[in-house]
């Protein structure tokens, strides 16, 4: 009896070893080649990831947050979602993600009259923020463009200076 069970183990190990060599044993995942005239299955590839936004300096974000709280929070709210029909959202906003010159222009000159943001119409008044320095505008815009679900990278002093003319 002992000889049969020992032999059985050798046979089992031999079968497992042979199956592993062929890629078929114990969970092997070898694919059989396609039959003649058949197309091999396509490889599954992952879509490329979007490049990350440039790094934003933590001190600039902190300064921008302070400026936002002092100048923007009352209308655009702590979460950047604004007030429906009156003050547009900054959170995931097509205006925030859009033309930087337009954003700087709104901050410097204010905004009055109807506008459409993210497909919704707003008709509020935004006072100009021309009292802010170029550096403060860059900090504020960096904060807004990298908060509330936005990840758009920093706005630098030179960009604001060029647009403030």
VMD Tcl script that draws the C-alpha trace (Angstrom):
set ca {
  {0.00 0.00 0.00}
  {2.84 2.37 0.87}
  {4.43 1.83 -2.54}
  {1.20 2.77 -4.33}
  {0.72 5.98 -2.35}
  {4.36 6.98 -2.84}
  {4.03 6.26 -6.53}
  {0.84 8.29 -6.65}
  {2.63 11.27 -5.17}
  {5.41 10.97 -7.74}
  {2.85 10.78 -10.52}
  {0.97 13.80 -9.16}
  {4.15 15.87 -8.78}
  {5.27 14.84 -12.26}
  {1.93 15.90 -13.73}
  {2.05 19.25 -11.94}
  {5.62 19.83 -13.07}
  {4.79 18.98 -16.67}
  {1.70 21.19 -16.58}
  {3.71 24.09 -15.18}
  {6.26 23.72 -17.96}
  {3.47 23.91 -20.49}
  {1.87 26.87 -18.69}
  {-1.27 24.93 -17.92}
  {-0.92 23.71 -14.35}
  {-1.87 25.17 -10.98}
  {-3.35 28.48 -12.04}
  {-1.11 29.01 -15.03}
  {-2.43 31.63 -17.41}
  {-0.84 30.66 -20.69}
  {-2.97 31.44 -23.70}
  {-3.34 29.03 -26.52}
  {-2.32 30.50 -29.83}
  {-5.20 31.37 -32.17}
  {-6.17 28.79 -34.75}
  {-5.00 29.35 -38.28}
  {-6.99 32.19 -39.88}
  {-8.14 33.64 -36.54}
  {-7.05 37.04 -35.24}
  {-5.23 37.03 -31.90}
  {-7.05 38.88 -29.11}
  {-6.15 42.56 -28.78}
  {-4.03 43.59 -25.84}
  {-5.77 45.71 -23.23}
  {-3.99 49.00 -22.69}
  {-4.70 51.74 -20.19}
  {-5.35 55.27 -21.47}
  {-2.51 57.70 -20.81}
  {-2.92 59.77 -17.68}
  {-3.30 63.53 -17.98}
  {-0.09 65.31 -17.08}
  {-0.19 66.65 -13.53}
  {-0.57 70.38 -13.00}
  {2.68 72.14 -12.12}
  {3.48 72.16 -8.41}
  {1.98 74.99 -6.40}
  {3.92 76.57 -3.53}
  {2.21 76.02 -0.16}
  {3.04 79.56 1.03}
  {1.41 81.03 -2.09}
  {-1.68 78.88 -1.49}
  {-1.88 80.02 2.14}
  {-1.58 83.69 1.15}
  {-4.18 83.18 -1.58}
  {-6.57 81.53 0.86}
  {-6.28 84.50 3.22}
  {-7.00 86.88 0.33}
  {-9.96 84.75 -0.79}
  {-11.44 84.78 2.72}
  {-11.09 88.56 2.94}
  {-12.26 89.47 -0.59}
  {-14.27 86.65 -2.19}
  {-15.82 84.35 0.40}
  {-18.97 86.42 1.07}
  {-20.16 86.03 -2.54}
  {-18.48 82.86 -3.79}
  {-18.86 81.00 -0.46}
  {-16.38 78.90 1.51}
  {-16.76 75.96 -0.88}
  {-16.41 78.09 -4.03}
  {-19.90 77.14 -5.25}
  {-21.28 80.69 -5.29}
  {-24.96 81.57 -4.92}
  {-27.33 80.08 -7.55}
  {-28.52 82.68 -10.06}
  {-26.54 85.48 -8.43}
  {-22.83 84.72 -7.87}
  {-21.22 82.09 -10.11}
  {-19.21 79.16 -8.82}
  {-15.45 79.08 -8.86}
  {-15.50 75.34 -8.16}
  {-14.77 73.41 -11.36}
  {-15.70 76.52 -13.29}
  {-15.22 76.93 -17.03}
  {-14.40 80.59 -16.36}
  {-11.68 79.70 -13.84}
  {-10.24 77.06 -16.19}
  {-10.57 79.38 -19.19}
  {-8.76 82.51 -20.28}
  {-6.49 83.94 -17.57}
  {-6.73 87.42 -19.14}
  {-10.51 87.35 -18.65}
  {-10.10 86.40 -14.97}
  {-7.58 89.16 -14.32}
  {-9.86 91.61 -16.17}
  {-12.82 90.68 -13.95}
  {-10.73 91.16 -10.83}
  {-9.38 94.52 -11.99}
  {-12.58 95.92 -13.54}
  {-15.39 94.04 -11.82}
  {-18.30 92.36 -13.60}
  {-21.89 93.47 -14.02}
  {-24.68 91.99 -16.07}
  {-25.64 88.49 -17.10}
  {-22.96 85.86 -17.67}
  {-23.08 82.11 -18.25}
  {-20.81 79.86 -16.19}
  {-20.88 76.08 -16.58}
  {-24.05 76.44 -18.64}
  {-25.92 78.37 -15.91}
  {-26.91 82.04 -16.12}
  {-25.87 84.48 -13.38}
  {-26.77 88.13 -13.01}
  {-24.90 89.57 -10.07}
  {-22.45 92.38 -9.55}
  {-18.83 91.72 -8.74}
  {-16.93 94.73 -7.46}
  {-13.48 95.34 -8.83}
  {-10.53 94.23 -6.76}
  {-8.02 96.69 -8.24}
  {-6.77 97.53 -4.74}
  {-4.91 94.19 -4.72}
  {-1.27 94.26 -5.80}
  {-0.04 92.16 -8.71}
  {1.52 89.74 -6.24}
  {-1.74 89.45 -4.30}
  {-3.71 88.86 -7.52}
  {-1.26 86.10 -8.48}
  {-1.64 84.50 -5.04}
  {-5.44 84.79 -5.09}
  {-5.72 83.35 -8.60}
  {-3.30 80.55 -7.77}
  {-5.48 79.66 -4.79}
  {-8.75 79.74 -6.76}
  {-7.29 77.85 -9.72}
  {-6.02 75.10 -7.38}
  {-8.91 74.81 -4.92}
  {-12.55 73.72 -5.09}
  {-11.76 70.82 -7.42}
  {-9.64 72.94 -9.76}
  {-6.08 71.78 -10.50}
  {-4.73 74.33 -12.94}
  {-1.27 75.18 -11.64}
  {0.17 78.45 -10.39}
  {-0.37 81.97 -11.69}
  {2.84 83.95 -11.43}
  {3.58 87.63 -10.87}
  {4.84 88.14 -14.43}
  {1.57 86.87 -15.92}
  {-0.47 89.30 -13.82}
  {1.89 92.21 -14.54}
  {1.59 91.61 -18.27}
  {-2.21 91.52 -18.06}
  {-2.63 94.51 -15.75}
  {-1.37 97.10 -18.24}
}
mol new
graphics top color blue
foreach p $ca { graphics top sphere $p radius 0.5 }
foreach p [lrange $ca 0 end-1] q [lrange $ca 1 end] { graphics top cylinder $p $q radius 0.2 }
display resetview
